[in-house]
C-alpha cells in the first residue's frame, strides 16, 4: 500500500519522542511518523512529503511554540494540505485560539496535555478512517462522472478495474465478464505471476457467481493474504465478478471496504449495461450498413441486366426494321438530354432513357415483310403500322411497375399533345 505519514509538531523533544514511540507501536507498517520542532520546519516537511507523493492523513501540533503558534500553523497547513485532518494537542491554548483554529483550519479535534494514550490512539484511528473514507468518496465521485461517459466496453472495464484498485488501495485486481464475447482483465502492482490462475482466488470468484453476493477472506496461509470479490450484476443475474487482493497481513480488507466496492460496482453495472447496449447498437448499425451495401450491389447488377435486355430488345427491333435503324438510340440520347435539362430526378431520367430506346417495341407485332417492304405501303399496311404504338402500350401495361411514364410514352409517342389529352 502507499506510504502515509503522521506529522507531530512540538518544540519539546521529550514530547515528540513520547508521541513517536506511542504512534509507532499502534501504527506500524506503511505509516511514517515524522516530527518537527517548529511551525516553519513542519511546513517544509509537509511540502517535502508531498513531493515524494506520501499521503498525510493527520497533523498533530502543540499550540504554544516559539515563533509561529500551533493555531497559525494549522491554518497555514490547510492551504497546502486541505484534506489533512488537524489535531491541536496542548495544555495552554486559549478558547480564542481553539475557536480560531476550528473556524479557519477546520480543526478535527482538540486534545489537552497531558493526554491519555488510549484516547489519543482511538482519536487518531477514527481520524484516519474518516480521512480514508472522505478521500475514497471524492475519488468515487470523480470515477462516477468518468465511468458514465465511457461507452467502449474494453476501455470501461480497464478503467473500472484500475480505478477501483486505487480507491481500495489494493495490490491487484481481477475482473471477468461472461457475456459474449467473454472478457477477463487483470492488473497487479506486484511482480508475481498472474493471480487469476490461483485456485484460491478461482474458488472465491465461483462462490460469488453462485451466491450472487460479496465474499471476502482474510487468510494468512494463502498466496494472497486478503481477498474481496463482488458480483457484477445485470438485473438479477450476475454477468461477471470483480475481485481485489492485498498481500500484507497487517492491511486486511474490512466491511467498510466491502461497502465501498458495492457502491463502485452499482455504478459500474449501470455503465456496463450502457456500454453493452451501445455495442449492440453498433452491431445493428454495422449490419444495416452491410445489408445496404449488399442491396446496392444487387441493384447495380440488376440495372446492368435490365440495360442489357433493353439494348438487346432495341437491336432485335432494328433487325426487323432496317429502314429506321439507329432511330431508337438517337431518340434515347435526345430524350435523356431533355430530361436532364428539365432537372428531373435521377430515377426519372433513367426511366426516360430506357423508355426512349424501346419506344417502338410495339413494332414487334407488325409482320417483318411490311417493316422491310422496299416500296410504298398500301392503305391496309399503313393502318397496321400505325397500330404499333397501341401494341407497345399493351406490352408495358401489366409487365413492369415503372409507373405510367412508359405506358403513356408508348401509346402517345406518335400523337400531338392535344390528341393525347383527348385520348
LUMZA-954463 format. One record per residue (C-alpha): residue number from 0; residue in three letters; x, y, z. Coordinates in nm, 2 decimals. Example, Ala and Ser with C-alpha at 12.3 -4.5 7.8 and 13.67 -1.06 7.14 Angstrom:
% LUMZA-954463
   resi   resn       px       py       pz
      0    ala     1.23    -0.45     0.78
      1    ser     1.37    -0.11     0.71
This chain:
% LUMZA-954463
   resi   resn       px       py       pz
      0    unk     0.00     0.00     0.00
      1    unk     0.10     0.36    -0.05
      2    unk     0.32     0.51     0.23
      3    unk     0.15     0.75     0.46
      4    unk     0.27     0.99     0.73
      5    unk     0.15     1.13     1.06
      6    unk     0.33     1.46     1.14
      7    unk     0.38     1.56     1.51
      8    unk     0.49     1.92     1.58
      9    unk     0.61     2.04     1.92
     10    unk     0.90     2.25     2.05
     11    unk     0.97     2.00     2.33
     12    unk     1.18     1.70     2.21
     13    unk     1.06     1.48     2.50
     14    unk     0.70     1.53     2.39
     15    unk     0.79     1.44     2.03
     16    unk     0.98     1.13     2.15
     17    unk     0.68     1.01     2.35
     18    unk     0.44     1.07     2.07
     19    unk     0.66     0.89     1.82
     20    unk     0.70     0.58     2.04
     21    unk     0.33     0.55     2.10
     22    unk     0.23     0.60     1.74
     23    unk     0.50     0.36     1.60
     24    unk     0.36     0.09     1.83
     25    unk     0.00     0.14     1.72
     26    unk     0.05     0.24     1.36
     27    unk     0.31     0.00     1.22
     28    unk     0.37    -0.10     0.85
     29    unk     0.31     0.17     0.59
     30    unk     0.29     0.47     0.84
     31    unk     0.58     0.71     0.87
     32    unk     0.59     0.90     1.20
     33    unk     0.75     1.23     1.12
     34    unk     0.84     1.51     1.37
     35    unk     0.91     1.88     1.36
     36    unk     1.02     2.12     1.63
     37    unk     0.87     2.44     1.48
     38    unk     0.59     2.56     1.25
     39    unk     0.84     2.66     0.98
     40    unk     1.00     2.31     0.99
     41    unk     0.66     2.15     0.98
     42    unk     0.56     2.34     0.66
     43    unk     0.88     2.24     0.49
     44    unk     0.82     1.88     0.60
     45    unk     0.47     1.88     0.45
     46    unk     0.60     2.01     0.12
     47    unk     0.88     1.75     0.12
     48    unk     0.64     1.46     0.18
     49    unk     0.40     1.59    -0.09
     50    unk     0.69     1.60    -0.34
     51    unk     0.76     1.23    -0.26
     52    unk     0.39     1.15    -0.31
     53    unk     0.35     1.04     0.05
     54    unk     0.00     1.09     0.19
     55    unk    -0.05     1.29     0.51
     56    unk    -0.38     1.20     0.69
     57    unk    -0.30     1.38     1.02
     58    unk    -0.10     1.67     1.16
     59    unk    -0.08     1.69     1.54
     60    unk     0.05     2.03     1.67
     61    unk     0.12     2.19     2.00
     62    unk    -0.02     2.54     2.04
     63    unk     0.24     2.73     2.24
     64    unk     0.56     2.73     2.04
     65    unk     0.83     2.99     1.98
     66    unk     0.76     3.19     1.67
     67    unk     0.45     3.08     1.49
     68    unk     0.19     2.93     1.72
     69    unk     0.02     2.60     1.66
     70    unk    -0.32     2.75     1.56
     71    unk    -0.14     2.96     1.29
     72    unk     0.05     2.66     1.17
     73    unk    -0.27     2.45     1.12
     74    unk    -0.44     2.74     0.94
     75    unk    -0.14     2.77     0.71
     76    unk    -0.13     2.39     0.66
     77    unk    -0.49     2.40     0.54
     78    unk    -0.38     2.59     0.23
     79    unk    -0.12     2.34     0.12
     80    unk    -0.28     2.02     0.27
     81    unk    -0.66     2.09     0.27
     82    unk    -0.77     1.73     0.32
     83    unk    -0.53     1.65     0.61
     84    unk    -0.71     1.64     0.95
     85    unk    -0.57     1.87     1.21
     86    unk    -0.54     1.80     1.58
     87    unk    -0.44     2.06     1.84
     88    unk    -0.25     1.89     2.13
     89    unk    -0.18     2.14     2.41
     90    unk    -0.24     2.24     2.76
     91    unk    -0.21     2.61     2.72
     92    unk    -0.43     2.71     2.43
     93    unk    -0.69     2.98     2.50
     94    unk    -1.06     2.94     2.39
     95    unk    -1.00     3.21     2.13
     96    unk    -0.71     3.02     1.98
     97    unk    -0.91     2.69     1.97
     98    unk    -1.21     2.87     1.82
     99    unk    -0.99     3.04     1.56
    100    unk    -0.83     2.70     1.46
    101    unk    -1.18     2.54     1.44
    102    unk    -1.31     2.81     1.21
    103    unk    -1.00     2.87     0.99
    104    unk    -0.82     2.54     0.98
    105    unk    -1.12     2.31     1.00
    106    unk    -0.98     2.16     1.33
    107    unk    -1.07     1.79     1.38
    108    unk    -1.00     1.76     1.75
    109    unk    -0.85     1.94     2.05
    110    unk    -0.67     1.72     2.30
    111    unk    -0.54     1.85     2.63
    112    unk    -0.19     1.78     2.77
    113    unk    -0.11     1.55     2.94
    114    unk    -0.30     1.32     2.71
    115    unk    -0.45     0.98     2.77
    116    unk    -0.27     0.73     2.54
    117    unk    -0.58     0.52     2.46
    118    unk    -0.78     0.84     2.39
    119    unk    -0.52     0.97     2.16
    120    unk    -0.48     0.64     1.97
    121    unk    -0.86     0.60     1.93
    122    unk    -0.89     0.95     1.81
    123    unk    -0.61     0.90     1.55
    124    unk    -0.76     0.57     1.43
    125    unk    -1.10     0.73     1.39
    126    unk    -0.95     1.03     1.21
    127    unk    -0.76     0.81     0.97
    128    unk    -1.08     0.61     0.90
    129    unk    -1.27     0.94     0.83
    130    unk    -0.98     1.07     0.61
    131    unk    -0.97     0.75     0.41
    132    unk    -1.34     0.74     0.35
    133    unk    -1.36     1.11     0.25
    134    unk    -1.07     1.05     0.01
    135    unk    -1.24     0.74    -0.13
    136    unk    -1.58     0.92    -0.17
    137    unk    -1.41     1.21    -0.35
    138    unk    -1.24     0.97    -0.59
    139    unk    -1.57     0.77    -0.63
    140    unk    -1.74     1.10    -0.74
    141    unk    -1.47     1.16    -1.00
    142    unk    -1.49     0.80    -1.11
    143    unk    -1.87     0.82    -1.14
    144    unk    -1.85     1.11    -1.38
    145    unk    -1.59     0.94    -1.59
    146    unk    -1.74     0.59    -1.59
    147    unk    -2.07     0.71    -1.72
    148    unk    -1.90     0.87    -2.02
    149    unk    -1.73     0.56    -2.14
    150    unk    -1.92     0.35    -2.40
    151    unk    -1.63     0.14    -2.53
    152    unk    -1.66    -0.19    -2.33
    153    unk    -1.28    -0.26    -2.31
    154    unk    -1.20     0.10    -2.21
    155    unk    -1.47     0.09    -1.95
    156    unk    -1.36    -0.24    -1.79
    157    unk    -1.00    -0.13    -1.78
    158    unk    -1.09     0.20    -1.61
    159    unk    -1.33     0.03    -1.37
    160    unk    -1.07    -0.23    -1.26
    161    unk    -0.77     0.01    -1.23
    162    unk    -0.96     0.29    -1.06
    163    unk    -1.12     0.05    -0.81
    164    unk    -0.77    -0.08    -0.72
    165    unk    -0.65     0.27    -0.64
    166    unk    -0.96     0.36    -0.44
    167    unk    -0.93     0.04    -0.23
    168    unk    -0.55     0.07    -0.21
    169    unk    -0.54    -0.29    -0.32
    170    unk    -0.23    -0.47    -0.45
    171    unk    -0.41    -0.61    -0.75
    172    unk    -0.74    -0.69    -0.91
    173    unk    -0.91    -0.93    -1.15
    174    unk    -1.23    -0.89    -1.35
    175    unk    -1.42    -1.14    -1.55
    176    unk    -1.73    -1.09    -1.76
    177    unk    -1.91    -1.39    -1.90
    178    unk    -2.13    -1.23    -2.16
    179    unk    -2.05    -1.29    -2.53
    180    unk    -1.77    -1.24    -2.61
    181    unk    -1.63    -1.33    -2.27
    182    unk    -1.37    -1.08    -2.13
    183    unk    -1.12    -1.11    -1.85
    184    unk    -0.88    -0.85    -1.72
    185    unk    -0.61    -0.85    -1.46
    186    unk    -0.40    -0.57    -1.31
    187    unk    -0.15    -0.63    -1.03
    188    unk     0.10    -0.39    -0.87
    189    unk     0.33    -0.68    -0.78
    190    unk     0.58    -0.87    -0.99
    191    unk     0.42    -1.20    -0.91
    192    unk     0.27    -1.43    -1.17
    193    unk    -0.09    -1.40    -1.27
    194    unk    -0.31    -1.42    -0.96
    195    unk    -0.62    -1.52    -1.16
    196    unk    -0.47    -1.86    -1.21
    197    unk    -0.46    -1.91    -0.83
    198    unk    -0.71    -2.19    -0.73
    199    unk    -0.79    -2.00    -0.41
    200    unk    -0.90    -1.69    -0.60
    201    unk    -1.09    -1.90    -0.85
    202    unk    -1.28    -2.07    -0.58
    203    unk    -1.38    -1.73    -0.43
    204    unk    -1.49    -1.60    -0.77
    205    unk    -1.70    -1.91    -0.83
    206    unk    -1.86    -1.87    -0.49
    207    unk    -1.95    -1.51    -0.57
    208    unk    -2.12    -1.61    -0.90
    209    unk    -2.31    -1.89    -0.74
    210    unk    -2.43    -1.70    -0.43
    211    unk    -2.47    -1.36    -0.60
    212    unk    -2.32    -1.18    -0.30
    213    unk    -2.00    -1.03    -0.18
    214    unk    -1.73    -1.26    -0.04
    215    unk    -1.41    -1.16     0.14
    216    unk    -1.15    -1.37     0.31
    217    unk    -0.85    -1.29     0.53
    218    unk    -0.62    -1.59     0.54
    219    unk    -0.25    -1.55     0.62
    220    unk    -0.17    -1.90     0.49
    221    unk    -0.28    -1.84     0.14
    222    unk    -0.09    -1.69    -0.16
    223    unk    -0.27    -1.36    -0.11
    224    unk    -0.35    -1.25     0.24
    225    unk    -0.68    -1.07     0.19
    226    unk    -0.93    -1.10    -0.09
    227    unk    -1.26    -0.93    -0.16
    228    unk    -1.49    -1.01    -0.45
    229    unk    -1.84    -0.89    -0.56
    230    unk    -2.07    -0.99    -0.84
    231    unk    -2.13    -0.75    -1.14
    232    unk    -2.50    -0.77    -1.19
    233    unk    -2.72    -0.71    -1.49
    234    unk    -3.07    -0.71    -1.35
    235    unk    -3.10    -1.01    -1.12
    236    unk    -2.83    -1.21    -1.30
    237    unk    -2.45    -1.20    -1.23
    238    unk    -2.28    -1.13    -1.56
    239    unk    -1.93    -1.12    -1.40
    240    unk    -1.72    -1.09    -1.09
    241    unk    -1.46    -0.84    -0.98
    242    unk    -1.21    -0.92    -0.71
    243    unk    -0.92    -0.75    -0.53
    244    unk    -0.63    -0.86    -0.31
    245    unk    -0.38    -0.73    -0.06
    246    unk    -0.05    -0.91     0.00
    247    unk     0.02    -0.77     0.35
    248    unk    -0.11    -0.93     0.67
    249    unk    -0.15    -0.60     0.85
    250    unk    -0.38    -0.44     0.59
    251    unk    -0.68    -0.68     0.55
    252    unk    -1.00    -0.58     0.38
    253    unk    -1.28    -0.48     0.61
    254    unk    -1.66    -0.44     0.60
    255    unk    -1.61    -0.08     0.51
    256    unk    -1.41    -0.18     0.21
    257    unk    -1.70    -0.41     0.11
    258    unk    -1.94    -0.12     0.13
    259    unk    -1.71     0.09    -0.09
    260    unk    -1.68    -0.18    -0.35
    261    unk    -2.05    -0.24    -0.36
    262    unk    -2.10     0.13    -0.43
    263    unk    -1.84     0.12    -0.71
    264    unk    -2.00    -0.19    -0.87
    265    unk    -2.35    -0.05    -0.85
    266    unk    -2.23     0.24    -1.06
    267    unk    -2.01     0.01    -1.27
    268    unk    -2.30    -0.22    -1.35
    269    unk    -2.51     0.07    -1.49
    270    unk    -2.22     0.18    -1.70
    271    unk    -2.16    -0.17    -1.83
    272    unk    -2.52    -0.20    -1.93
    273    unk    -2.50     0.12    -2.12
    274    unk    -2.18     0.01    -2.29
    275    unk    -2.34    -0.33    -2.37
    276    unk    -2.64    -0.16    -2.53
    277    unk    -2.41     0.07    -2.72
    278    unk    -2.21    -0.23    -2.86
    279    unk    -2.54    -0.40    -2.96
    280    unk    -2.65    -0.07    -3.14
    281    unk    -2.32    -0.06    -3.32
    282    unk    -2.36    -0.42    -3.43
    283    unk    -2.71    -0.34    -3.56
    284    unk    -2.59    -0.03    -3.74
    285    unk    -2.30    -0.22    -3.90
    286    unk    -2.53    -0.50    -4.01
    287    unk    -2.77    -0.24    -4.16
    288    unk    -2.48    -0.08    -4.35
    289    unk    -2.36    -0.42    -4.47
    290    unk    -2.72    -0.50    -4.58
    291    unk    -2.75    -0.17    -4.76
    292    unk    -2.42    -0.22    -4.93
    293    unk    -2.52    -0.57    -5.05
    294    unk    -2.85    -0.43    -5.17
    295    unk    -2.68    -0.16    -5.36
    296    unk    -2.46    -0.41    -5.53
    297    unk    -2.76    -0.63    -5.62
    298    unk    -2.94    -0.32    -5.76
    299    unk    -2.64    -0.23    -5.97
    300    unk    -2.63    -0.58    -6.11
    301    unk    -3.00    -0.57    -6.18
    302    unk    -2.96    -0.24    -6.36
    303    unk    -2.68    -0.38    -6.57
    304    unk    -2.90    -0.68    -6.66
    305    unk    -3.21    -0.47    -6.74
    306    unk    -2.99    -0.24    -6.95
    307    unk    -2.85    -0.53    -7.14
    308    unk    -3.20    -0.67    -7.20
    309    unk    -3.33    -0.34    -7.32
    310    unk    -3.03    -0.30    -7.56
    311    unk    -3.10    -0.65    -7.69
    312    unk    -3.46    -0.57    -7.75
    313    unk    -3.37    -0.25    -7.93
    314    unk    -3.13    -0.44    -8.16
    315    unk    -3.39    -0.70    -8.23
    316    unk    -3.63    -0.42    -8.34
    317    unk    -3.37    -0.27    -8.56
    318    unk    -3.30    -0.60    -8.73
    319    unk    -3.67    -0.63    -8.81
    320    unk    -3.70    -0.27    -8.93
    321    unk    -3.37    -0.18    -9.11
    322    unk    -3.52     0.14    -9.25
    323    unk    -3.53     0.30    -8.91
    324    unk    -3.20     0.15    -8.77
    325    unk    -3.04     0.39    -8.51
    326    unk    -3.36     0.58    -8.47
    327    unk    -3.44     0.45    -8.12
    328    unk    -3.08     0.52    -7.99
    329    unk    -3.10     0.88    -8.13
    330    unk    -3.44     0.93    -7.96
    331    unk    -3.30     0.80    -7.64
    332    unk    -3.00     1.03    -7.64
    333    unk    -3.22     1.33    -7.72
    334    unk    -3.48     1.24    -7.46
    335    unk    -3.23     1.18    -7.19
    336    unk    -3.07     1.52    -7.25
    337    unk    -3.41     1.70    -7.24
    338    unk    -3.50     1.52    -6.91
    339    unk    -3.17     1.63    -6.76
    340    unk    -3.22     1.99    -6.87
    341    unk    -3.56     1.98    -6.71
    342    unk    -3.38     1.88    -6.38
    343    unk    -3.59     1.57    -6.34
    344    unk    -3.49     1.32    -6.06
    345    unk    -3.22     1.07    -6.14
    346    unk    -3.47     0.78    -6.14
    347    unk    -3.70     0.97    -6.38
    348    unk    -3.41     1.04    -6.62
    349    unk    -3.32     0.67    -6.62
    350    unk    -3.68     0.57    -6.69
    351    unk    -3.69     0.82    -6.98
    352    unk    -3.37     0.68    -7.12
    353    unk    -3.50     0.32    -7.11
    354    unk    -3.84     0.41    -7.25
    355    unk    -3.69     0.60    -7.54
    356    unk    -3.46     0.33    -7.65
    357    unk    -3.75     0.08    -7.69
    358    unk    -4.04     0.32    -7.76
    359    unk    -4.11     0.14    -8.09
    360    unk    -4.13    -0.20    -7.92
    361    unk    -4.49    -0.23    -8.05
    362    unk    -4.34    -0.29    -8.40
    363    unk    -4.27    -0.64    -8.28
    364    unk    -4.64    -0.71    -8.36
    365    unk    -4.60    -0.60    -8.72
    366    unk    -4.51    -0.86    -8.98
    367    unk    -4.15    -0.83    -9.09
    368    unk    -4.24    -0.82    -9.46
    369    unk    -4.43    -0.50    -9.40
    370    unk    -4.15    -0.34    -9.20
    371    unk    -3.89    -0.43    -9.46
    372    unk    -4.10    -0.36    -9.77
    373    unk    -3.89    -0.16   -10.01
    374    unk    -4.18     0.02   -10.18
    375    unk    -4.47     0.23   -10.08
    376    unk    -4.71     0.08    -9.82
    377    unk    -5.08     0.03    -9.92
    378    unk    -5.36     0.16    -9.71
    379    unk    -5.41    -0.16    -9.50
    380    unk    -5.03    -0.19    -9.44
    381    unk    -5.02     0.17    -9.32
    382    unk    -5.31     0.11    -9.08
    383    unk    -5.12    -0.19    -8.93
    384    unk    -4.80     0.02    -8.90
    385    unk    -5.00     0.29    -8.70
    386    unk    -5.11     0.02    -8.45
    387    unk    -4.76    -0.03    -8.32
    388    unk    -4.80     0.25    -8.06
    389    unk    -5.10     0.08    -7.91
    390    unk    -4.93    -0.26    -7.92
    391    unk    -4.64    -0.11    -7.72
    392    unk    -4.88     0.02    -7.46
    393    unk    -5.03    -0.33    -7.42
    394    unk    -4.69    -0.48    -7.38
    395    unk    -4.60    -0.25    -7.10
    396    unk    -4.94    -0.23    -6.94
    397    unk    -4.91    -0.53    -6.70
    398    unk    -4.54    -0.61    -6.73
    399    unk    -4.35    -0.35    -6.53
    400    unk    -4.41    -0.13    -6.23
    401    unk    -4.24     0.17    -6.39
    402    unk    -4.54     0.39    -6.33
    403    unk    -4.75     0.55    -6.61
    404    unk    -4.45     0.71    -6.78
    405    unk    -4.36     0.42    -7.01
    406    unk    -4.72     0.33    -7.09
    407    unk    -4.81     0.70    -7.17
    408    unk    -4.49     0.73    -7.37
    409    unk    -4.57     0.43    -7.58
    410    unk    -4.93     0.49    -7.66
    411    unk    -4.88     0.86    -7.73
    412    unk    -4.54     0.89    -7.89
    413    unk    -4.69     0.95    -8.24
    414    unk    -4.97     1.18    -8.12
    415    unk    -4.99     1.56    -8.10
    416    unk    -5.03     1.69    -7.74
    417    unk    -5.39     1.79    -7.79
    418    unk    -5.48     1.45    -7.93
    419    unk    -5.31     1.28    -7.63
    420    unk    -5.52     1.48    -7.38
    421    unk    -5.84     1.38    -7.56
    422    unk    -5.73     1.01    -7.55
